[in-house]
Amino acid sequence: MSPPDPRAETRTLLGAQLVFNIGFYAVIPFLAGAMGTEYGLDAAAIGLVLGARTFSQQGMFLFGGLLADRWGPRRAILTGCLVRILGYATLAAASDFPLFLLGAVLTGAGGALFSPALESQLSHADQPPAGGPGPGGAGRRSVFVWLAITGELGAVLGPVLGTALLGWGFDAALAAGIAVFALVTVLLWFRLPADPGRPPRGRDAVDAGTGRPGPALECLRNRRFVVFCLLAGTNMLAYNQLYFTVPVDLGRRGLDAAWLGALFLLASALTLLLQLPVSALGRRMGPGRALSAGFLLVAAAFATAAVTSVPAGASESSVLPVMATVAVLILGHMLLTPTILSLIPGFLPSPGAGAGRGAYYGLAATCGGVAVLVGNAGLGMLLELTARHHWWPGTPWIPLALLALLAAAALPVVLRGHGRDRSSVEAPSRTAP
């Protein structure tokens, strides 16, 4: 029997990412409104449900990556789809807070199983062919750039589908989401090749004699990789400000929520139009310089936000400085996320298929989630103190700019002697909704 065509498998995974994002963004952006208007939950309950969904996904990425290594990517991806279907079905059946909370946790857990397995499987296709140029070599574009584009298309088309279905109620959007994920599951069941044999048990998870992590948790013992993940997590914290401090800044300027939608549209348009050329530029620069340049752009975005900030209720406020902040931030994000994800296989002790790359991708995502959790908590307190004591309105942006500058300076040092510097620098901007 001839081996499966890797190009066909890559196309299948890219199509799955597109449909998976459509199903996610057709429902989740409207969840808070539906819980409040259709089911009468208060703000505290809604916040807890949304927070539980995010934490169950970000906090379980490492676990999902470990399962991908133990089960194989195919089984982990299919399980992730089924768990998300179960989560949406629970939300559809919910009429009180406990079921909404359970549905949100299952929805997040499905993403935590799906994304690390898909990224680790695609990373094999991103490796250079034997005797050929690396993924970053001339004439060969990384597969990850197409994952970026398909993921962003799903993030744009999903809300359009959700908005069209909301006229029939939130249950209609949930039913459409279930149908979308069922379609993905059937497609992947028939199209993905069978996983290779699972690794042996025993010392694979924990060394019984010492209690120390075995090969399955080798990523936690790789100190250089942990430092890399902690610094790189600044990228996710920075991108998350589109959901946190940017809306606060719009509120200070007296601009309504319609402008926030316009800013998200700007971010999507820039990603779809510029991901290819930005990735090509990063490939020519090399990973160290690309990381420095990306974080310098992020620092410049936050410096712009600080310098142009206004006190609450300022008259004649313009949206242009906020648009400039978002545009520069997205340019940096397009350069950073690809570089970070493409460098992860180089930290593996062995480049083989069973080297545990799912856990490495999972740890990187989990560190980003921790950075968002801790960073946003600190920023929230700083925003409150700034308003209470009438500090300079740009104060909350300064720590973000300083963190970006620290990452720009430190990451090239961490990458010195990087095992396999195959600088493919194209990867998804929004692969783990």
C-alpha positions, 0 to 999 in steps of 0.5 A: 500500500502506498503511503498517504499523500502529505499534500492531501493531508495538509489540504484536509487539515487546512480545510478543517481549520477553516470550518472549525473557526467558522463554527466557533465564531458563529456562536461564541461572540454571541454567547454573552448577549444570549445568556443575558437577554434570552436566559436572564443571567446576570453579569457575574454569571456571564463573566464566570462562564466566559472566563471558564471557557477561556481558562479551560482552553488555555489551561488545557493546551499542555494536556491536549498536546500530551494527549496528541503525543500519546494517542496520535494527532488524528485521534486527538483532533477527532476527540476535540471535534466531538468534545466541542459538539458535546459542549455546543449540545450542552449549551443548547440544552442549558436553561440555568447557570450550571449547564451553561458553565459545563457547556462553556468548559466542554467547548474550551476543552474541545479547542485544547484537544484540537489545536495542539494536535493540528499544529504539531501534525502540520509542523511535519509538513513544514520540515524541509524535504531530505536534501532540499531547502528548509521551509524558509528557503527560496521558492518554498512557502511554509504551510503555516501561512495558509493556516493563518489565512484559512483561520482568519477567513473562518474568523471573518465568516463565522460571525457573518453566519452567526448574525444571519442565524440569530434572527431564529434565536441563539439555538439556531446558531448553536445547531449550525455550529454543531452541524459544522463540527459534525462535518469537520469530524466526518471529513477528518475521519475519512481523510486523515491517515491512521496514527502510528503506533502509540508510545509505550507506557510506563516511564513515558508519563512519569518516572516512577523511581524519581517522580520526575517528568519522563519523556512526555513532559520533557518540555517542562525540563527544557529550561531554554524552551520554558524561557522562550515560551514565557517571553513569547507569551508576551505576544498573546498578551499584546494581541489580547489587548484588542479585547481589553484595553483597546475597548477601554480606550474607545470608551474614554474617547466616547466612541461607541461599540460600532468602532470596536467592530470596525477595528476588528475588521481592520485587523482581519483585513490587514491579516488577509492582505499582508500575511504573505508579504510579512511572512516573506519578509520575516523569512528573509530576516531570519528568526532572531531578527524577526522576533526582535522586529515584531516585538519592537512593532508591538512596543511602538504600538503601545507607545503610540497608544500611551502618547495619544491617550486621553482622559475619560470623557475627552471632547473631540476625540479621534479614532485615528490614534486607536486605528494606528495602534491596532494596525501596528500591533497587528503587523507585529503579531503577523511577524511574531506568531509565525516565527514563534510557532515555526521555531518550536520543533527546533527545541525538541531533543529529537526531530522524529514524529514521536518526539513529543512535539504536541506537548511542546506546542501545548506548553507554548499556548498555555504559557501565552494563556498564563501571560494573558491571565496574569497580565490582564489582572495587573492591567486591570488594577493599573487602569483602576488606579489610573482612574482613581488617582487621575494619573497620566492616562497613558500609564497602563500602556507603559508596562506593555511597551516595556514587556515587548522591549524586554522580549525583543532584547532577550529572545535573540539571546535565548535562540543562540545555538538553536538546534535546528534553525530552519527559519520557516516564519509563517504560521497562524495568527488565530489558530486556537479560538 
